[in-house]
């Protein structure tokens, strides 16, 4: 029996890795190892001045898992799409194509999974990634406090992130939401995969943080750019290329089993 891949989770802004715990437990029960990257920007003091420390952390976690011989499915949530895209692009480029496994003991990056995540083009910031002709209201900002050098959160953030999560669970995770340095949203990504790794986009149709129209816009744009660039692997294609969940912004907590089933399917394609 072949070794199952490891799921590597990249958190969204303000979030710490434990909000993946219910899903990691589910995947473990089905024989899949998992790990979550701790992004150093959250609660950093002094505040980090770029996206780079988060990318470095993701690169280190990814390289460590690959060097141990495990294939990896990189699962990115929200802002984590910025970090994961840059990290994967850097690993593919700078580590001599980890996907190709030049060292027979090395694993490969098997799939990228964007869960209501930002899909930046190379050179874009988070804000630029969602700029375009998009129908519908923009992502809300009423739950955010702009207090240089951080984006802080009001109590209303719980309703934005966790409106369909059981209240006790939502309160548990809302209490540990951190401070997000502004610079992480204004730093452009330096790398992108370039069309060598299969990918999946999981749309959350009831999302109050990153509305569905914005998710769809980024996925569509990625496809259009890839068709022009001629990469060997087109984004979000195939039987598991695009999947929708009638979920809010955090399906790891609201639909743990359903998203777990989707991830296992993605890992087995």
C-alpha positions as CSV (number, residue, x, y, z in Angstrom):
1,X,0.0,0.0,0.0
2,X,1.4,3.4,-1.0
3,X,2.1,6.0,1.7
4,X,-0.7,8.5,2.1
5,X,0.3,12.2,1.6
6,X,0.5,14.7,4.4
7,X,-1.9,17.6,4.5
8,X,-0.1,20.9,5.2
9,X,-2.5,23.6,6.4
10,X,-1.7,27.4,5.9
11,X,-3.9,29.5,8.2
12,X,-5.8,32.7,7.3
13,X,-5.1,36.1,8.7
14,X,-5.6,36.6,12.5
15,X,-5.8,32.9,13.0
16,X,-3.6,30.4,14.8
17,X,-3.3,26.7,13.8
18,X,-5.6,25.2,16.4
19,X,-8.7,26.1,14.4
20,X,-7.7,23.2,12.0
21,X,-7.7,20.7,14.9
22,X,-11.1,19.2,14.3
23,X,-10.3,18.6,10.7
24,X,-6.8,17.2,11.5
25,X,-8.5,14.8,13.9
26,X,-10.9,13.7,11.2
27,X,-8.1,13.2,8.7
28,X,-6.0,11.3,11.2
29,X,-8.9,8.9,11.8
30,X,-8.8,8.1,8.1
31,X,-5.1,7.5,8.1
32,X,-3.8,10.9,6.8
33,X,-1.1,12.7,8.6
34,X,-1.4,16.5,8.9
35,X,0.5,19.6,10.1
36,X,-0.4,23.2,10.3
37,X,2.0,26.1,9.7
38,X,2.3,28.7,12.5
39,X,2.6,32.0,10.8
40,X,4.9,34.3,12.7
41,X,3.2,37.5,11.6
42,X,0.1,37.0,13.8
43,X,0.7,38.8,17.1
44,X,4.3,39.7,16.1
45,X,5.8,42.5,18.2
46,X,7.2,44.5,16.8
47,X,4.9,43.9,13.8
48,X,6.6,42.2,10.9
49,X,7.1,44.6,7.9
50,X,6.3,42.2,5.1
51,X,4.7,38.9,4.1
52,X,8.2,37.3,4.0
53,X,8.3,35.8,7.5
54,X,5.1,33.9,6.9
55,X,6.3,32.7,3.5
56,X,9.6,31.6,5.1
57,X,7.7,29.6,7.7
58,X,5.6,27.9,5.1
59,X,8.6,27.1,3.0
60,X,10.4,25.6,6.0
61,X,7.4,23.4,6.9
62,X,7.0,22.3,3.3
63,X,10.6,21.5,2.8
64,X,10.8,19.5,6.0
65,X,7.8,17.4,5.0
66,X,9.1,16.8,1.5
67,X,12.6,15.9,2.7
68,X,11.0,13.3,5.0
69,X,9.8,11.5,1.9
70,X,6.1,12.4,2.2
71,X,4.0,13.8,-0.7
72,X,2.2,16.9,0.4
73,X,-1.3,18.4,-0.2
74,X,-1.0,22.1,0.6
75,X,-4.3,23.4,2.0
76,X,-4.6,27.2,2.1
77,X,-7.3,29.2,3.8
78,X,-8.2,32.8,3.0
79,X,-5.0,35.0,3.4
80,X,-3.2,31.7,3.6
81,X,-3.5,31.6,-0.2
82,X,-1.1,34.5,-0.5
83,X,1.4,32.7,1.8
84,X,1.0,29.3,0.3
85,X,1.1,30.4,-3.3
86,X,4.4,32.2,-2.7
87,X,5.9,29.4,-0.7
88,X,5.0,26.7,-3.2
89,X,6.3,28.8,-6.1
90,X,9.6,29.4,-4.2
91,X,10.0,25.7,-3.4
92,X,9.3,24.7,-7.0
93,X,11.8,27.3,-8.3
94,X,14.5,27.4,-5.7
95,X,14.7,23.8,-4.4
96,X,15.2,22.4,-7.9
97,X,11.7,21.2,-8.5
98,X,10.7,19.3,-5.4
99,X,7.7,18.2,-7.4
100,X,10.0,16.2,-9.6
101,X,11.7,14.5,-6.7
102,X,15.3,14.6,-7.9
103,X,16.1,12.8,-4.6
104,X,14.4,9.5,-4.6
105,X,13.7,9.9,-0.9
106,X,12.1,13.2,-1.4
107,X,8.3,13.7,-1.6
108,X,6.5,15.8,-4.1
109,X,3.9,18.6,-3.9
110,X,0.8,16.6,-4.9
111,X,-1.9,19.2,-5.0
112,X,-2.8,22.7,-3.9
113,X,-6.2,23.3,-2.3
114,X,-7.5,26.8,-1.9
115,X,-10.3,27.0,0.6
116,X,-12.1,30.4,0.1
117,X,-8.6,31.6,-0.4
118,X,-6.8,34.4,-2.2
119,X,-5.2,33.3,-5.5
120,X,-2.7,36.0,-6.3
121,X,-0.8,36.4,-9.5
122,X,2.9,36.8,-9.2
123,X,3.6,40.4,-8.0
124,X,0.2,41.0,-6.5
125,X,-0.7,42.1,-3.0
126,X,-3.7,40.7,-1.2
127,X,-5.7,43.8,-2.0
128,X,-4.6,43.7,-5.7
129,X,-5.7,40.0,-5.9
130,X,-9.3,41.0,-5.4
131,X,-9.3,44.0,-7.7
132,X,-11.4,43.8,-10.9
133,X,-14.9,43.9,-12.3
134,X,-16.7,41.9,-9.7
135,X,-20.5,41.9,-9.2
136,X,-21.8,42.2,-5.7
137,X,-20.8,43.8,-2.4
138,X,-17.1,43.9,-1.5
139,X,-15.6,42.0,1.4
140,X,-16.7,43.7,4.7
141,X,-14.4,45.8,6.7
142,X,-16.7,46.9,9.5
143,X,-15.3,44.2,11.9
144,X,-11.7,45.5,11.4
145,X,-10.0,48.2,13.5
146,X,-7.2,50.1,11.7
147,X,-4.6,50.7,14.4
148,X,-1.2,51.2,12.9
149,X,0.7,48.9,12.4
150,X,-2.0,46.2,12.9
151,X,-5.4,45.2,11.7
152,X,-7.3,44.4,14.9
153,X,-10.7,42.8,15.2
154,X,-14.0,43.9,16.8
155,X,-16.4,41.4,18.5
156,X,-18.4,41.4,15.2
157,X,-15.6,39.4,13.6
158,X,-17.1,36.2,15.2
159,X,-20.2,36.7,13.1
160,X,-18.1,37.3,9.9
161,X,-15.8,34.3,10.3
162,X,-18.0,31.8,12.3
163,X,-21.7,32.6,11.7
164,X,-22.5,29.0,10.9
165,X,-20.3,27.4,13.6
166,X,-21.9,26.2,16.8
167,X,-21.7,29.2,19.2
168,X,-19.6,27.6,21.9
169,X,-17.0,26.5,19.3
170,X,-17.2,29.9,17.6
171,X,-16.6,31.7,20.9
172,X,-13.6,29.4,21.7
173,X,-11.8,30.3,18.5
174,X,-12.9,34.0,18.4
175,X,-11.2,34.5,21.8
176,X,-7.8,33.6,20.4
177,X,-7.9,35.6,17.2
178,X,-4.7,37.7,17.0
179,X,-3.3,41.0,15.6
180,X,-2.5,41.0,11.9
181,X,0.3,43.3,10.7
182,X,-0.9,45.6,8.0
183,X,2.3,45.0,6.0
184,X,1.2,41.4,5.3
185,X,-1.7,42.6,3.2
186,X,0.4,45.1,1.2
187,X,3.4,42.9,0.3
188,X,3.3,41.4,-3.2
189,X,4.0,37.7,-3.6
190,X,7.3,37.0,-5.2
191,X,6.6,33.6,-6.7
192,X,3.8,31.5,-8.1
193,X,3.7,27.9,-9.1
194,X,3.7,28.5,-12.8
195,X,1.5,25.6,-13.7
196,X,3.2,22.5,-12.4
197,X,0.9,21.3,-9.6
198,X,-2.7,20.3,-9.8
199,X,-5.1,22.4,-7.8
200,X,-8.6,22.6,-6.3
201,X,-10.7,25.5,-5.3
202,X,-13.3,25.0,-2.5
203,X,-15.9,27.7,-2.8
204,X,-17.8,28.6,0.4
205,X,-21.1,29.9,-0.9
206,X,-22.4,31.5,2.3
207,X,-19.1,33.3,3.1
208,X,-19.4,36.6,4.9
209,X,-15.7,37.4,4.8
210,X,-14.6,36.7,1.3
211,X,-17.9,36.7,-0.8
212,X,-18.4,34.0,-3.4
213,X,-18.1,36.4,-6.3
214,X,-14.6,37.3,-5.2
215,X,-13.6,33.6,-4.9
216,X,-14.9,32.9,-8.3
217,X,-13.2,36.0,-9.8
218,X,-9.8,34.9,-8.6
219,X,-10.2,31.3,-9.7
220,X,-11.4,32.4,-13.2
221,X,-8.6,34.8,-13.6
222,X,-6.0,32.2,-12.6
223,X,-7.4,29.9,-15.3
224,X,-7.3,32.7,-17.9
225,X,-3.7,33.6,-17.1
226,X,-2.7,30.0,-17.1
227,X,-4.2,29.4,-20.6
228,X,-2.1,32.3,-21.9
229,X,1.1,31.3,-20.1
230,X,0.9,27.7,-21.3
231,X,1.7,25.9,-18.1
232,X,1.7,22.1,-18.2
233,X,-1.0,21.9,-15.5
234,X,-4.1,24.2,-15.6
235,X,-5.5,25.4,-12.3
236,X,-8.8,24.1,-10.9
237,X,-9.4,21.6,-13.6
238,X,-10.6,18.0,-13.5
239,X,-13.1,16.1,-11.4
240,X,-12.0,17.7,-8.2
241,X,-10.9,21.1,-9.6
242,X,-13.8,23.1,-8.3
243,X,-16.1,22.2,-5.4
244,X,-18.7,24.2,-3.6
245,X,-19.8,24.0,0.1
246,X,-22.8,25.8,1.5
247,X,-20.6,27.0,4.3
248,X,-19.5,30.2,5.8
249,X,-15.8,31.3,5.9
250,X,-14.5,28.5,8.2
251,X,-15.8,25.1,7.0
252,X,-13.1,23.4,9.0
253,X,-15.3,24.1,12.0
254,X,-18.8,24.2,10.5
255,X,-18.6,21.3,8.0
256,X,-15.6,19.3,9.3
257,X,-16.7,15.9,7.8
258,X,-17.8,17.3,4.5
259,X,-14.6,19.2,3.8
260,X,-12.6,16.3,5.2
261,X,-14.2,14.1,2.5
262,X,-13.4,16.6,-0.2
263,X,-9.8,16.7,0.9
264,X,-9.5,13.0,0.9
265,X,-10.9,12.9,-2.6
266,X,-8.4,15.5,-3.7
267,X,-5.6,13.5,-2.2
268,X,-6.7,10.3,-4.0
269,X,-7.1,11.7,-7.5
